[in-house]
Structures are given as C-alpha cells and as structure tokens.
Amino acid sequence: MQCFYGSRMKKWFAVLTFAVCWTTRGSAAPEPQHVEAKAVSAVSATVELLPDKPLVIVRITNNGEIALDAWEIRLLYTTPSTPRGEMGIASDATSATDYATAQVPSKGTRVKTYALDGIATNASVSVTMALFADLSREGDTGQAAFLLAEREKRAVTLTAWLDALQKVAGKTPDEARMAMRAELKNNVKLASRSDDSFAQALRENMSMLIDSGIGESALAERLAALMRNFAAQRDRELRHTKR
C-alpha cells in the first residue's frame, strides 16, 4: 500500500489535506493485512464516469448516526489501456487542515475525484472499510487498525516538530532560521523517510519556509501559526486513536 499526504504552501506554511492511500493490481504484497469482519452497511458509494476526461467521480454517503472519519473504497474500472483496473483507496479525515469539513457527517455525502490512466468505459465502486468518529468500525478490520497506527505515527512526528519549534521560539528571525536549519540537519526525529510521505511533506514545507526570505515579522507569525496548527492536529490524532 502506498500513502500520500497532500500538501501545498499557503502563505509559506504547510496546509495538510487528508491522507490518500491506494493499492493497485500487480503491486507488492499489500500493507496492512486485510481482515474482513462486519460488512459495511452504514456507508455507501456511487461512481460517475466522465465521457471526455480520464477521471471518475465517487460519492461517499454516510447513512449512519455517527460522523465518518475514515473509509476505504474498492474501485474497479476499464479503460482502453487497462481492461481490468483495480484501486483500493483509503482516506482519513483526521489529518486534514479542516477536520470538520473532511469527515462525512451523519446522513452526509462527500464527493471525490480520482484520476485513471485513460477515459473509463466502465466502473464500479464498493466500500470495504468504515471508521467512525467514536472509533466504531465496519468492514476490513486490518485496514482500520492500520489507519489507527498511522494516526499514532503522525502524532509522534508532530510532537518532534513541536519540540523543534519550541527551541526557536523567542529567537530573532535570523537566529530562528539558523536554529531550524540545524534542526533539519541534525535532528534524526525530523529526518525524511521514503516510507513516510507525511514526514516528507512537513520537512519540505519547513525547508521552503526557512529559505523563503520573507520578512522578520511574517516569519515569526508563521512559525507561531505552525506551532498552533501542529499542536491542534497532534491532539486530534491522539483523541481519535483510542477509545
């Protein structure tokens, strides 16, 4: 399984969207181990083909009484170059910048667009896992356990960044830049790992911020904003890990 944590720069600090993970046919042995349990009944999905674009639109509907935090879908499709394509796509709202709008509320629907390798001539979708805000779950319990472990891992990464930012708090902008460059170089807890796109996104965005050349007051404001955002996300990840 591969995971990507979408990120972009907005006013020179990281804006993180929710995680998207996927598997494809013919890939290496999937991670995590998939364990089918109670079938998913509280969440449904539909797929819409776009006749002129290599995209499909998937609508996730939460028919349950508790907000939906994370889910996995199985998308089967046919394109001119792929007679039998398959993707397993998992999404987790807890790592979103705006958690409230990323989760699917009770009786609500979220619309997602996914790119394919060509214009689809046929497609179907099913929900294979649902993880709710109260940590109840349906479907693939192995995938649910994997996403909970990923939340814990992100909390550890965010704690390391909060510790590093605390060290530069109160310093002049030039001192803060020097101190943060030293942290990026020497702090193994902030290291970029090829198997952790979340850690990579944080490191890349911090490097861009430090090297951006923005003014003194703007840098101080954005470092302070990062501390607030990281602390809020870390606490949210931990709250949605264990009952």
Secondary structure by P-SEA (a helix, b strand, c coil): ccccbbbbbcccbbbbcbbbbbccccccccccccccccccccccbbbbbcccccbbbbbbbbccccccccbbbbbbbccccccbbbbbbbbbcccccccccccccccbbbbbbbbcccccccbbbbbcbbbcccccccccaaaaaaaaaaaaaaaaaaaaaaaaaaaaccccaaaaaaaaaaaaccccccccccccaaaaaaaaaaaaaaaccccaaaaaaaaaaaaaaaaaaaaaaaaaccc
